[in-house]
Amino acid sequence: MASANEKWLSIPRETREKLRRNVWCTSCGKEVEIVGYVIDQDRFGIILKGKCAICGHDVARVIEMGE
């Protein structure tokens, strides 16, 4: 089975950039860029866990991956 990082890197670069810049921040109440993130495995794919680039609030983005 591929690691979370391998799955993330298997996504085309421009798509990864779009995903990083389209994360919901509950504190800001809008889509923001995620910074300082880590990539974790999830049963549906991968999760980016990091901080909002605007306010620093914890944010996450689930990316479903077909197996």
trRosetta pair geometry for C-beta under 8 A, 3 or more apart (Angstrom, degrees):
i j d omega theta_ij theta_ji phi_ij phi_ji
2 6 4.0 -125 -174 93 102 127
2 7 5.2 129 112 -56 123 80
2 10 7.2 7 173 -27 163 138
3 6 4.6 98 52 5 76 103
3 7 7.1 -138 95 -4 42 85
3 41 7.6 -99 -166 -64 50 111
4 7 5.7 -54 -152 35 32 112
4 8 6.4 34 150 -21 65 106
4 39 4.5 174 135 133 114 98
4 40 5.7 -109 -116 175 167 10
4 41 4.6 -126 -66 -60 108 67
4 46 4.8 126 -152 -122 90 112
5 8 5.5 -51 -147 35 34 114
5 9 6.2 27 156 -13 66 108
5 39 5.5 128 -81 74 62 139
6 9 5.9 -58 -144 43 30 107
6 10 6.4 38 152 -31 63 104
7 10 5.6 -53 -152 25 31 116
7 11 7.6 36 150 -24 59 94
7 39 8.0 -177 64 167 95 130
7 45 6.8 178 160 -172 147 76
7 46 5.2 171 93 -40 131 130
7 65 5.5 -41 -167 -96 127 170
8 11 6.2 -52 -170 18 37 110
8 16 6.9 80 177 -118 81 122
8 39 5.0 -67 -41 -134 147 156
8 46 5.8 -123 -64 118 88 171
8 48 7.9 103 -113 -76 128 97
8 63 7.7 101 -103 62 75 152
11 15 5.1 -114 166 90 100 118
11 16 5.0 127 99 -64 114 89
11 19 7.4 1 142 0 156 145
11 63 7.5 -51 -63 172 153 149
12 15 4.6 82 67 10 87 110
12 16 7.0 -155 94 -10 42 86
13 16 5.6 -55 -149 33 31 113
13 17 6.5 33 154 -20 65 103
14 17 5.6 -48 -150 32 36 115
14 18 6.6 39 150 -19 64 102
15 18 5.6 -51 -150 34 36 113
15 19 6.4 36 151 -19 66 105
16 19 5.7 -56 -149 37 32 112
16 20 6.3 32 154 -19 66 106
17 20 5.8 -54 -147 36 31 111
17 21 6.4 14 158 -6 64 113
18 21 6.1 -69 -147 46 27 101
18 22 6.0 5 161 -5 66 124
19 22 6.1 -74 -137 47 25 101
19 23 7.9 56 162 -57 58 86
19 48 7.4 134 138 -5 109 146
19 61 6.3 142 171 146 92 150
19 63 6.2 19 -154 -91 146 125
20 23 7.2 -29 -169 -25 31 112
20 33 6.0 27 141 -153 81 81
20 34 5.5 -114 -158 47 68 91
20 37 7.6 -145 -128 13 96 148
20 48 7.2 -135 -103 -176 70 171
20 61 7.8 -150 -103 24 36 160
21 31 7.6 55 145 152 61 107
21 32 7.9 -102 -163 145 49 28
21 33 4.7 -21 -115 -97 62 86
22 31 5.3 -22 -143 -163 55 127
22 61 7.6 96 90 -121 68 139
23 31 6.7 122 56 -156 31 69
23 32 5.8 -51 72 69 84 70
23 33 7.0 74 28 -152 105 14
23 34 4.4 57 4 -45 160 105
23 48 7.2 -98 -94 86 135 122
23 52 7.6 -151 97 -103 114 71
23 59 5.0 97 144 150 125 133
23 60 7.4 -176 -158 90 119 14
23 61 4.6 -91 -108 -61 101 115
24 30 7.6 -140 -138 133 63 17
24 31 6.1 -46 -88 -96 56 59
24 32 7.6 93 -139 20 13 81
24 59 7.0 178 81 -148 45 112
25 28 4.0 40 93 30 125 104
25 29 7.2 -47 91 -3 78 23
25 30 6.6 -4 50 61 94 52
25 31 7.7 125 9 -136 82 13
25 32 4.5 18 -16 12 124 131
25 52 4.2 59 -108 -103 137 134
25 54 6.9 -148 32 45 172 113
25 55 6.7 135 172 36 146 114
25 57 5.6 113 -160 67 104 123
25 59 5.2 -59 -95 -86 74 128
26 29 7.1 28 -168 -76 31 52
26 57 7.0 -127 56 142 75 149
26 59 8.0 172 5 -101 76 82
27 52 6.5 -133 52 6 117 160
27 55 5.0 -128 109 88 133 153
27 57 3.8 165 3 -45 140 160
28 32 5.7 85 51 -49 154 131
28 52 6.1 170 -12 -169 124 151
28 54 5.4 67 -86 75 144 139
28 55 5.5 -175 -59 -5 98 127
28 57 7.2 -159 -17 25 85 132
32 52 4.8 33 101 -150 156 91
32 53 5.7 -170 167 35 105 87
32 54 5.4 -105 -132 1 135 110
32 59 6.9 -146 68 -68 114 169
33 52 7.8 105 70 -161 50 50
33 53 4.1 12 73 -5 96 142
34 37 4.9 44 141 -58 114 131
34 48 5.6 109 108 131 162 126
34 50 4.4 107 176 63 99 125
34 51 7.1 127 -159 62 64 35
34 52 7.2 -49 -106 -96 53 37
34 53 7.1 -128 -88 -32 6 92
34 59 5.5 -135 -105 89 97 120
34 60 8.0 77 -116 -108 141 19
34 61 6.2 -115 -31 -10 151 120
35 50 5.8 -174 76 155 30 132
35 51 5.5 -42 68 70 81 88
35 52 7.7 11 23 126 91 12
35 53 4.7 100 -18 -87 118 83
36 50 4.8 149 81 -156 64 104
36 51 5.0 18 54 21 118 108
37 48 4.6 7 -179 -177 144 94
37 49 6.0 145 -151 73 82 34
37 50 3.0 -73 -83 -47 74 130
37 51 7.7 -147 -67 16 67 58
38 48 7.6 158 75 -153 35 52
38 49 5.4 -20 57 62 85 92
38 50 6.9 153 8 -70 57 82
39 46 5.6 -6 -172 -177 95 125
39 47 7.4 152 -156 76 49 46
39 48 6.0 -24 -99 -99 68 65
40 46 6.7 149 78 -161 42 71
40 47 4.8 -19 63 60 96 97
40 49 6.2 22 0 -2 118 118
41 46 6.4 -52 -110 -108 36 68
41 47 7.9 2 88 17 9 87
42 45 5.8 2 65 62 101 48
42 46 6.1 151 17 -117 95 13
42 47 4.9 87 -39 -27 127 103
42 62 6.4 -60 57 -136 170 96
44 62 6.6 30 80 180 128 118
44 64 4.8 -54 156 -116 106 82
44 65 7.3 125 140 30 56 64
45 62 6.9 109 61 176 107 77
45 63 5.1 -112 120 100 136 63
45 64 4.5 168 -15 -143 138 24
45 65 3.4 128 -126 7 102 84
46 62 7.8 163 90 -155 41 50
46 63 5.1 -9 64 59 85 103
46 65 6.3 46 -4 -16 86 127
47 60 5.7 -2 -178 -174 106 111
47 61 6.9 159 -157 78 58 45
47 62 5.3 -24 -102 -100 84 62
47 63 7.3 179 -87 18 32 74
48 60 6.5 164 84 -155 57 56
48 61 4.4 3 49 51 105 97
48 63 7.1 54 -13 -14 95 112
49 58 7.5 -7 -171 -167 85 95
49 59 7.9 174 -149 92 45 46
49 60 4.8 -9 -103 -106 68 96
50 58 7.8 174 106 -147 23 56
50 59 6.3 -20 74 65 67 84
50 60 7.6 136 23 -91 56 51
51 56 5.2 -16 -175 -151 122 49
51 57 6.9 141 -155 68 70 28
51 58 6.5 -51 -102 -98 60 39
51 59 6.6 93 -156 20 14 91
52 55 5.0 9 91 49 132 77
52 56 6.0 -55 61 1 84 11
52 57 4.6 22 8 48 126 79
52 58 7.8 -14 -14 33 86 7
52 59 5.1 100 -61 -23 77 128
